[in-house]
Structure formats: structure tokens, C-alpha cells
Amino acid sequence: MLDATQVEELICIVSAMDRDAVIDKLLTLRAGFPVDFSPAFLDRTPLDRLRHILIALCMQTSQLPVDEVAAGV
């Protein structure tokens, strides 16, 4: 489980990500359960909702989007 500081960091990282970065993370995030998004769903879903889904997945898997953390975003 992420602690409060990590959750805050996660929200800051994901809120700064553009649509392509969010979609890339949704498609490549490793989870202990199947996660499958159709291209149509990803294309028509508003960016804020995709960010919300990514945050929920990261919290569920206790992961931060590592590439953005390493890049200092």
C-alpha cells in the first residue's frame, strides 16, 4: 500500500501526464489481474477519467509510474 506521501506524489505525477503518456501507462502497467482496454475506449474516454483509472490501478498495485519519477516530473 502506498503511504500518504506516495499517494500525493502519484497524483502529482499522473496529473502532469498528457493523454499519450497516460494511455501508454495503462497499456503497460503490470498488475496481478487482467487489465484490458480497447482502443475505442481509450480514444473516447476523457483524459481526466483515464487519469483517475491510472491512479486507481497504481494504488491497487502499489506502484508509481516509474518513468515519470525517474525523469523528475
C-alpha positions in Angstrom: 0.0 0.0 0.0 1.2 3.5 -0.8 1.7 5.9 2.1 0.2 9.4 2.1 3.3 11.0 0.6 3.4 8.4 -2.2 -0.3 9.0 -3.0 0.3 12.7 -3.2 3.3 12.1 -5.4 1.3 9.7 -7.6 -1.5 12.3 -8.1 1.1 15.0 -9.0 2.8 12.7 -11.5 -0.4 11.5 -13.2 -1.9 15.0 -13.3 1.1 16.2 -15.2 0.9 13.4 -17.8 -0.5 14.0 -21.2 -3.0 11.7 -22.9 -0.4 9.6 -24.7 1.6 9.0 -21.6 -1.5 8.0 -19.6 -2.6 5.6 -22.3 0.9 4.1 -22.5 1.0 3.5 -18.8 -2.5 2.0 -18.8 -1.4 -0.4 -21.5 1.9 -1.3 -19.9 1.2 -1.3 -16.2 1.8 -4.7 -14.7 -1.0 -5.8 -12.4 -1.8 -9.1 -10.6 -5.1 -9.2 -12.5 -6.0 -8.8 -16.2 -6.4 -5.2 -17.4 -7.5 -4.8 -21.0 -8.7 -1.6 -22.6 -10.0 -1.4 -26.2 -8.6 1.3 -28.5 -12.1 2.6 -28.8 -12.5 3.0 -25.1 -9.1 4.8 -24.8 -10.0 7.1 -27.7 -13.4 8.2 -26.4 -12.7 8.4 -22.7 -12.0 11.9 -21.4 -8.4 12.4 -20.2 -9.4 13.1 -16.6 -11.2 9.8 -16.4 -8.2 7.9 -17.8 -6.0 9.6 -15.2 -8.5 8.5 -12.5 -8.3 4.9 -13.7 -4.5 5.0 -13.8 -4.3 6.4 -10.3 -6.7 3.7 -9.1 -4.6 1.0 -10.8 -1.4 2.4 -9.3 -2.9 2.5 -5.9 -4.3 -1.1 -6.2 -0.9 -2.4 -7.3 1.2 -0.1 -5.0 3.2 1.2 -8.0 4.2 4.6 -9.1 4.6 5.4 -12.8 8.4 4.9 -12.7 9.4 6.6 -15.9 8.0 9.9 -14.8 9.6 9.6 -11.4 13.0 9.0 -12.9 12.5 11.9 -15.3 11.9 14.2 -12.4 8.3 15.1 -13.3 
